[in-house]
Amino acid sequence: MLSSIYAIAISGGFPLSKRIQTFSKGAGSQNMMLMLWIFVLAGAFSNTAKEMGSIDATVNLTLNILPGNMLLAGLFLASCFISLSIGTSVGTIVALVPIAAGLAHSTGSSIALLSAIVVGGAFFGDNLSFISDTTVVATSTQGCKMSDKFRVNSFIVLPAAILILIVYFILGADIKSPATVPSVEIIKIIPYLLVLLTAIFGMNVMAVLVIGILSTGIIGMIEGTYDLYGWFGFMGKGIIGMGELIIITMMAGGLLEIIRENGGIDYIIQKITAHVHGKRGAELSIALLVSFVDICTANNTVAIITVGGISKQIGDRFGVDNRKCASILDTMSCCVQGIIPYGAQILMGAGLASINPIEIIPYLYYPFAIGAATLLAIVFRYPRRYS
């Protein structure tokens, strides 16, 4: 709020009404509104599923299948697989964070840690999936094939993913499953199965959430958990629970539009590219560019679109392989998007887990790891064939 007030106050040369219009334009932009509708539906689905016992049933199933010392690694692998299948980090977080929070309560683990595992794993697919927005935009702006970008990207991030998986094996070694695990009510798991399967088959995330909400209503009324009005009431409570998240997102959108309107993003691009010398410097400038713009836009796809053209020019001028350029754009945007506390993914994860977004950040091992892996790939000219 302070940042937004300050941005409006210092936007000189315009009357106050014009500044507020600009702020409102950013708050209500197409990208922002899409996120807000997803937040509304996610809140409704999450609360109705929780009230009918879906989370408890899914947690009990997980505890029956996985021993306690495999929970962290298993949750990370599930997040990686689902995000790779559906190509969206938000969809993965919506599906898995409530389960992660339930597992944390059942095993006495940190809710922030388990939520961060899902958020981190969600960026594995956001970065690598063939149907991810970031992959489509990165390859199209750099003029390379998705399969080629996937190959280069894999060389950079797979070692990081394996390392983080080992870390989760070690961290989870002392976790023990509860002595008695209640029996699993399979019918109550159906809403989550429907959400996962429809998402994996490529359905739009909003349609996926509507199907999930309808399934919780049908099963909840069949089971006698609630009647029609009770179902509506729990949906309403879930949406209200997303209120802070929605307001923060709108303020961030307005703030970032004022920054853009005043030339802040153009200024950053100009300053970063002013001192580029050689191929390594060109790759570092591309990484810095997309990182700064993602900080300013809180949307990794928009960040790649914003700097894709100039990154292509920088790459061509200094002989950077377009496949590596696309990989750097995608990976660094996912790294930054995965660690900023006002990004949609962390806000969504924190909202569903009912914790502060700042609590998740220290445990976001995978986003930090892929950022470090990308910088190492630039400095040490790796992979050699594409450097």
C-alpha positions as CSV (number, residue, x, y, z in Angstrom):
1,M,0.0,0.0,0.0
2,L,2.8,2.4,0.9
3,S,4.6,1.6,-2.4
4,S,1.3,2.3,-4.3
5,I,0.7,5.6,-2.6
6,Y,4.3,6.7,-3.2
7,A,4.1,5.7,-6.9
8,I,0.9,7.7,-7.4
9,A,2.4,10.7,-5.5
10,I,5.6,11.0,-7.5
11,S,4.1,10.5,-11.0
12,G,4.6,14.1,-11.9
13,G,3.2,15.9,-15.0
14,F,-0.3,14.3,-14.6
15,P,-3.3,15.4,-12.6
16,L,-4.2,13.1,-9.7
17,S,-7.3,11.7,-11.5
18,K,-5.0,10.6,-14.4
19,R,-2.6,8.9,-12.1
20,I,-5.4,7.0,-10.4
21,Q,-6.7,6.0,-13.8
22,T,-3.3,4.6,-14.7
23,F,-3.1,2.7,-11.4
24,S,-6.6,1.3,-11.9
25,K,-5.8,0.3,-15.5
26,G,-2.9,-1.8,-14.2
27,A,-5.0,-3.2,-11.3
28,G,-7.7,-4.3,-13.7
29,S,-5.6,-5.4,-16.7
30,Q,-6.4,-8.6,-18.5
31,N,-3.6,-10.6,-16.8
32,M,-4.5,-9.4,-13.4
33,M,-8.2,-10.1,-13.8
34,L,-7.4,-13.6,-15.0
35,M,-5.4,-14.2,-11.9
36,L,-8.2,-12.8,-9.7
37,W,-10.8,-15.1,-11.2
38,I,-8.5,-18.1,-10.6
39,F,-8.0,-16.9,-7.0
40,V,-11.8,-16.7,-6.5
41,L,-12.5,-20.2,-7.9
42,A,-9.5,-21.6,-6.1
43,G,-10.8,-20.3,-2.8
44,A,-14.3,-21.7,-3.4
45,F,-12.8,-25.1,-4.4
46,S,-10.3,-25.3,-1.6
47,N,-12.9,-24.5,1.2
48,T,-15.7,-26.8,-0.2
49,A,-13.2,-29.6,-0.6
50,K,-11.9,-29.1,2.9
51,E,-15.4,-29.0,4.5
52,M,-16.4,-32.2,2.8
53,G,-13.2,-34.0,4.0
54,S,-11.4,-34.3,0.7
55,I,-8.1,-33.0,2.1
56,D,-8.2,-35.4,5.1
57,A,-9.0,-38.3,2.8
58,T,-6.2,-37.4,0.4
59,V,-3.7,-37.0,3.3
60,N,-4.7,-40.4,4.7
61,L,-4.2,-42.0,1.3
62,T,-0.7,-40.4,1.0
63,L,0.2,-41.5,4.5
64,N,-0.9,-45.1,3.7
65,I,1.1,-45.2,0.5
66,L,4.3,-43.3,1.5
67,P,6.4,-43.9,4.6
68,G,7.1,-40.8,6.7
69,N,10.7,-40.4,5.6
70,M,9.6,-40.3,1.9
71,L,7.0,-37.6,2.3
72,L,9.1,-34.6,1.4
73,A,10.8,-36.2,-1.6
74,G,7.5,-37.8,-2.8
75,L,5.7,-34.4,-2.6
76,F,8.5,-32.7,-4.6
77,L,8.4,-35.5,-7.3
78,A,4.6,-35.2,-7.5
79,S,4.8,-31.4,-7.9
80,C,7.4,-31.8,-10.6
81,F,5.4,-34.5,-12.5
82,I,2.1,-32.6,-12.3
83,S,3.5,-29.3,-13.3
84,L,5.4,-30.9,-16.2
85,S,2.2,-32.5,-17.4
86,I,-0.1,-29.5,-17.1
87,G,2.4,-26.7,-17.9
88,T,1.2,-24.3,-15.2
89,S,2.6,-23.6,-11.7
90,V,-0.6,-22.1,-10.5
91,G,-2.7,-25.2,-11.3
92,T,-0.2,-27.4,-9.5
93,I,-0.2,-25.2,-6.4
94,V,-4.0,-25.2,-6.3
95,A,-4.1,-28.9,-6.5
96,L,-1.3,-29.8,-4.0
97,V,-0.8,-27.1,-1.4
98,P,-4.0,-28.0,0.6
99,I,-2.8,-31.6,0.7
100,A,0.7,-30.4,1.7
101,A,-0.8,-28.3,4.5
102,G,-2.8,-31.4,5.7
103,L,0.3,-33.6,5.7
104,A,2.1,-31.0,7.7
105,H,-0.6,-31.0,10.4
106,S,-0.7,-34.8,10.4
107,T,3.1,-35.3,10.7
108,G,3.9,-32.3,12.8
109,S,6.1,-30.8,10.0
110,S,6.5,-27.2,9.0
111,I,3.5,-26.0,6.9
112,A,5.8,-23.4,5.3
113,L,8.3,-26.1,4.3
114,L,5.8,-28.4,2.7
115,S,4.0,-25.6,0.9
116,A,7.4,-24.4,-0.4
117,I,8.2,-27.9,-1.7
118,V,5.0,-27.7,-3.8
119,V,5.7,-24.1,-5.0
120,G,9.2,-25.0,-6.0
121,G,8.3,-28.2,-7.8
122,A,5.5,-26.3,-9.6
123,F,8.2,-24.2,-11.3
124,F,10.0,-27.4,-12.6
125,G,7.1,-27.9,-15.1
126,D,6.6,-24.1,-15.6
127,N,10.2,-24.0,-16.8
128,L,10.4,-27.3,-18.8
129,S,6.9,-28.2,-20.0
130,F,6.1,-28.0,-23.8
131,I,2.7,-26.5,-23.0
132,S,4.0,-23.9,-20.5
133,D,3.3,-20.2,-21.5
134,T,6.9,-19.4,-20.7
135,T,8.3,-22.1,-23.0
136,V,6.1,-21.0,-25.8
137,V,7.0,-17.3,-25.5
138,A,10.7,-17.9,-24.9
139,T,11.1,-20.2,-28.0
140,S,8.9,-18.0,-30.2
141,T,10.8,-14.8,-29.3
142,Q,14.2,-16.4,-29.9
143,G,13.2,-18.4,-33.0
144,C,14.1,-21.9,-31.8
145,K,12.3,-25.2,-31.5
146,M,10.8,-26.3,-28.2
147,S,12.6,-29.6,-28.3
148,D,15.9,-27.9,-28.7
149,K,15.2,-25.5,-25.9
150,F,14.1,-28.4,-23.7
151,R,17.3,-30.2,-24.3
152,V,19.5,-27.2,-23.4
153,N,17.2,-26.3,-20.4
154,S,17.4,-29.9,-19.1
155,F,21.2,-29.8,-19.0
156,I,21.0,-26.7,-16.8
157,V,18.2,-27.5,-14.4
158,L,18.1,-31.3,-14.0
159,P,21.3,-31.4,-11.9
160,A,19.6,-28.8,-9.6
161,A,16.4,-30.8,-9.4
162,I,18.3,-34.0,-8.5
163,L,20.3,-32.1,-5.9
164,I,17.2,-30.7,-4.3
165,L,15.5,-34.1,-4.3
166,I,18.5,-35.5,-2.4
167,V,18.1,-32.6,0.1
168,Y,14.5,-33.5,0.6
169,F,15.4,-37.1,1.2
170,I,17.8,-36.0,3.9
171,L,15.5,-33.5,5.5
172,G,12.6,-36.0,5.6
173,A,14.6,-38.8,7.1
174,D,13.3,-38.1,10.6
175,I,9.7,-37.6,9.7
176,K,7.4,-40.3,11.0
177,S,3.9,-41.1,9.9
178,P,1.3,-41.0,12.6
179,A,1.0,-44.3,14.6
180,T,-2.6,-44.7,13.5
181,V,-3.8,-43.5,10.1
182,P,-7.6,-43.4,9.6
183,S,-9.1,-45.4,6.8
184,V,-9.3,-43.8,3.4
185,E,-12.7,-42.6,2.1
186,I,-12.1,-43.0,-1.6
187,I,-15.2,-41.1,-2.7
188,K,-13.9,-37.9,-1.0
189,I,-10.7,-38.0,-3.0
190,I,-12.6,-37.8,-6.3
191,P,-12.6,-33.9,-6.5
192,Y,-8.8,-33.9,-6.3
193,L,-8.5,-36.7,-8.8
194,L,-10.8,-34.8,-11.2
195,V,-8.8,-31.6,-10.8
196,L,-5.5,-33.4,-11.5
197,L,-6.7,-35.5,-14.4
198,T,-8.5,-32.7,-16.2
199,A,-5.5,-30.4,-15.7
200,I,-3.1,-33.1,-17.1
201,F,-5.3,-33.5,-20.2
202,G,-4.8,-29.8,-20.9
203,M,-8.1,-28.3,-19.8
204,N,-8.1,-24.5,-18.9
205,V,-7.3,-24.0,-15.2
206,M,-10.6,-22.1,-14.6
207,A,-12.7,-24.9,-16.2
208,V,-10.7,-27.4,-14.0
209,L,-11.6,-25.5,-10.9
210,V,-15.3,-25.3,-11.9
211,I,-15.4,-29.0,-12.3
212,G,-13.7,-29.5,-9.0
213,I,-16.3,-27.2,-7.3
214,L,-19.2,-29.0,-8.9
215,S,-17.8,-32.4,-7.8
216,T,-17.5,-31.2,-4.2
217,G,-21.1,-30.0,-4.2
218,I,-22.5,-33.3,-5.7
219,I,-20.4,-35.6,-3.4
220,G,-20.9,-33.4,-0.3
221,M,-24.7,-33.4,-0.7
222,I,-24.7,-37.2,-1.4
223,E,-22.7,-37.8,1.7
224,G,-24.9,-35.4,3.7
225,T,-21.9,-33.1,4.6
226,Y,-23.9,-30.1,3.6
227,D,-27.1,-29.1,1.7
228,L,-27.3,-26.8,-1.3
229,Y,-27.3,-23.6,0.8
230,G,-24.5,-24.9,2.9
231,W,-22.4,-25.6,-0.2
232,F,-22.9,-22.0,-1.4
233,G,-22.0,-20.8,2.1
234,F,-18.7,-22.7,2.2
235,M,-17.9,-21.4,-1.3
236,G,-18.5,-17.9,-0.1
237,K,-16.3,-18.3,2.9
238,G,-13.5,-19.7,0.7
239,I,-13.7,-16.7,-1.6
240,I,-13.7,-14.3,1.3
241,G,-10.6,-16.1,2.6
242,M,-8.9,-15.0,-0.7
243,G,-9.8,-11.3,0.0
244,E,-6.3,-10.2,1.1
245,L,-4.7,-12.0,-1.8
246,I,-7.0,-10.4,-4.3
247,I,-6.4,-6.9,-2.9
248,I,-2.6,-7.3,-2.8
249,T,-2.6,-8.6,-6.4
250,M,-4.6,-5.6,-7.6
251,M,-2.3,-3.1,-5.8
252,A,0.7,-4.8,-7.3
253,G,-0.8,-4.6,-10.8
254,G,-1.6,-0.9,-10.4
255,L,1.9,-0.1,-8.9
256,L,3.7,-1.9,-11.8
257,E,1.6,-0.1,-14.4
258,I,2.7,3.2,-13.0
259,I,6.3,2.1,-13.1
260,R,5.9,1.0,-16.7
261,E,4.0,4.2,-17.7
262,N,6.8,6.4,-16.2
263,G,9.5,4.5,-18.2
264,G,10.9,2.5,-15.2
265,I,11.2,-0.8,-17.2
266,D,12.8,1.0,-20.3
267,Y,15.3,2.6,-17.9
268,I,16.3,-0.7,-16.4
269,I,16.7,-2.3,-19.9
270,Q,18.8,0.7,-21.1
271,K,21.1,0.6,-18.0
272,I,21.7,-3.1,-18.1
273,T,22.6,-3.3,-21.8
274,A,24.9,-0.2,-21.8
275,H,28.0,-2.2,-20.7
276,V,27.7,-5.5,-22.5
277,H,31.0,-6.9,-23.9
278,G,31.4,-10.4,-25.2
279,K,29.2,-13.6,-25.2
280,R,29.4,-14.2,-21.4
281,G,28.4,-10.6,-20.7
282,A,25.5,-10.8,-23.2
283,E,24.1,-13.9,-21.5
284,L,24.5,-12.3,-18.1
285,S,22.7,-9.1,-19.3
286,I,19.8,-11.3,-20.7
287,A,19.5,-13.0,-17.3
288,L,19.6,-9.7,-15.4
289,L,17.1,-8.1,-17.9
290,V,14.4,-10.8,-17.5
291,S,15.0,-11.0,-13.7
292,F,14.5,-7.2,-13.2
293,V,11.5,-7.0,-15.4
294,D,9.9,-10.0,-13.6
295,I,10.5,-8.2,-10.3
296,C,8.7,-5.2,-11.9
297,T,5.8,-7.1,-13.5
298,A,5.4,-10.1,-11.1
299,N,4.6,-12.3,-14.1
300,N,7.3,-14.4,-15.8
301,T,5.4,-14.8,-19.1
302,V,5.0,-11.0,-19.3
303,A,8.7,-10.5,-18.4
304,I,9.8,-12.7,-21.3
305,I,7.5,-11.0,-23.7
306,T,8.8,-7.6,-22.6
307,V,12.5,-8.4,-23.0
308,G,12.3,-11.2,-25.6
309,G,12.9,-8.9,-28.6
310,I,15.9,-7.0,-27.1
311,S,17.3,-10.3,-25.8
312,K,17.2,-11.7,-29.4
313,Q,19.1,-8.6,-30.6
314,I,21.7,-8.9,-27.9
315,G,22.1,-12.6,-28.6
316,D,22.5,-12.1,-32.3
317,R,25.0,-9.3,-31.9
318,F,27.3,-11.3,-29.6
319,G,26.7,-14.8,-31.1
320,V,24.7,-16.3,-28.2
321,D,23.0,-19.6,-29.3
322,N,19.3,-18.9,-29.5
323,R,18.5,-22.2,-27.7
324,K,20.6,-21.2,-24.7
325,C,19.1,-17.6,-24.8
326,A,15.6,-19.1,-24.6
327,S,16.7,-21.3,-21.7
328,I,18.2,-18.4,-19.8
329,L,15.1,-16.3,-20.3
330,D,12.7,-19.1,-19.1
331,T,14.8,-20.3,-16.2
332,M,15.7,-16.9,-14.7
333,S,12.1,-15.7,-15.0
334,C,10.9,-18.8,-13.2
335,C,13.6,-18.4,-10.6
336,V,12.6,-14.8,-9.8
337,Q,8.9,-15.5,-10.0
338,G,9.4,-18.4,-7.6
339,I,11.0,-16.2,-4.9
340,I,9.2,-12.8,-5.0
341,P,6.6,-12.7,-2.2
342,Y,4.1,-10.8,-4.3
343,G,4.1,-13.2,-7.2
344,A,0.9,-15.1,-7.9
345,Q,2.4,-18.5,-7.1
346,I,3.7,-17.7,-3.6
347,L,0.6,-15.6,-2.8
348,M,-1.6,-18.5,-3.9
349,G,0.4,-21.1,-2.0
350,A,0.4,-18.9,1.2
351,G,-3.3,-18.2,0.9
352,L,-4.2,-21.9,0.5
353,A,-2.0,-22.8,3.4
354,S,-3.2,-19.9,5.6
355,I,0.3,-18.5,6.2
356,N,2.3,-15.4,5.5
357,P,4.0,-15.4,2.0
358,I,7.3,-14.4,3.7
359,E,7.3,-17.6,5.7
360,I,7.6,-19.7,2.5
361,I,10.6,-17.9,1.0
362,P,13.4,-19.4,3.1
363,Y,12.3,-22.9,2.0
364,L,12.2,-22.3,-1.7
365,Y,15.2,-24.4,-2.5
366,Y,14.4,-25.3,-6.1
367,P,13.9,-21.7,-7.5
368,F,17.1,-20.6,-5.8
369,A,18.9,-23.7,-7.1
370,I,17.9,-23.1,-10.8
371,G,18.9,-19.5,-10.5
372,A,22.3,-20.5,-9.3
373,A,22.6,-23.3,-11.9
374,T,21.8,-20.7,-14.7
375,L,24.5,-18.3,-13.5
376,L,27.0,-21.2,-13.3
377,A,26.1,-22.2,-16.8
378,I,26.8,-18.7,-18.0
379,V,30.0,-18.2,-16.1
380,F,31.5,-21.6,-16.9
381,R,30.1,-21.8,-20.5
382,Y,27.9,-24.8,-19.9
383,P,26.6,-26.8,-21.8
384,R,29.6,-26.5,-24.0
385,R,27.9,-27.5,-27.2
386,Y,25.5,-24.5,-26.9
387,S,27.9,-22.0,-25.5
